[in-house]
């Protein structure tokens, strides 16, 4: 039993499961909005709830494990990442490959169970999720690729419920993409000197700290704009607009924290962004419930 627990701890450390909190709320936002449009109910059914969670978890497991596998040469040189299970030998390369394949197959299989469109798009989604690991070796646009990987969550949620996408789902996708790219830029400030030394193409290493902070702020402004457009196109109400306003306040606080003390990047990265996603979901759900009752 202790051995199993140890393996699970290593896997959790490998994929940082708690960071699933970033994408999950936006998957469910898309699912409840789609369900309201299709069924006039926020509840999309227990089956889709289970399958949606399985898709989200397996996709993220695949993305994180593939990134760790592809980056083990870089991680082995970085003092911040040298103790990862993929680097120190706790999880061997063969087991990493098996874990990656298992989650890829599970993701595609669950997508097939959902509907035909979900199955079709599951393959390009996996390609996009894997591509981030290579982009940072030759392009500073890697931050946007990571953002797109999270931004696909609401697209997937919409397809799961309605079998198609809508304009509002793409607006929500773009909002999530710029939100995630913005906070990834802030997170990458921790590795600015390492990235310079090893010629990795992060925006901080290529253009400097101040440029990175400015681009991150610009990305977050775009995120707020696209979220406002999402609320309007989805015909949501005042509570959803409040979600966007509160998100803007949270993002402002995030930038203030990082500018004052780089040592608090982890706090800004996980705590504030985690609250943002959960808050956004609760506000949109409340809004839809009020619309239905009204």
Beta strands, then each sheet from edge to edge (+ up, - down):
end
